[in-house]
Amino acid sequence: MCNHTGTEANQRREVRTVKETYIFMRHEIKYILNDAQRGIVEEAMRGRMLEDEFGKSTICSLYFDTPDFRLIRRSIEKPPYKEKMRLRSYGRAEDDDYVFLELKKKYNGVVYKRRLKASLQEACGYMEGSAALPASSQIGREIDYFRSFYPDLKPRVYICYDRVAYYSLADRSFRMTFDKNIRWRRSDLNLSSAPCGDPLLEADQSLLEIKTPGGIPLWLVAVLSKCGLHKANFSKYANAYMEMLLNGDAS
């Protein structure tokens, strides 16, 4: 778990290096495709999309929830509004490495994401209650409110996967990501541990996510149709939770 208390329990220090980095508002459309279909889509992307600054990376996330998994249970019910909180790193993180504390909301199909950057030690200190976010940060105030509304949040699931991320040459706000080797676990809930776990997809499958503030370009519509692909309702955390239910481990 996040075991970086740092100071005495009753002394909350401020996270000094946190940054108000990103506010996203976009649609996210998902497809599950096999290796052959992925190859066709990637070929069509040539000359249109480029790898972003993260390029190929292993993304590791800790998902926070209440003891009764209220957040993910509500999400599965498909309400108009839902939200989740996670702590994310790019690869295995050490105490001084930067990670991202993310609050993700979805309302009527539109995704809103607030993201703060801090060291792993500071982010864990905040989630454990021994560190405070700067009061001047709008994103920090939103995350503080979320945590006060759900005071019993703890890391419940670890999820990791290998991602290749692209942006459009015509519009940098249009992005596509391919996630493969999606794995999850309930033990060793720490971003400083090795990225490993049980698979959520078959070995030859990838999750394609299209992230767009508007529509999908015609060339992509054509190649998705050519591959016979249909939108998938796939949430990594929700699928991990369903596996937990099957295993009798949702407690």
Secondary structure, 3 states (H helix, E strand, C coil): CCCCCCCCCCCCEECCCCEEEEEEEEEEEEEEEEHHHHHHHHHHHCCCEEEEEEEEEEEEEEEEECCCCHHHHHHHCCCCEEEEEEEEEECCCCCCCEEEEEEEEEECCEEEEEEEEEEHHHHHHHHHCCEECCCCCHHHHHHHHHHHHCCCCEEEEEEEEEEEEEEECCCCCCEEEEEEEEEEECCCCCCCCCCCCEECCCCCEEEEEEEECCCCCHHHHHHHHHCCCCCCCCCHHHHHHHHHHHHCCCC
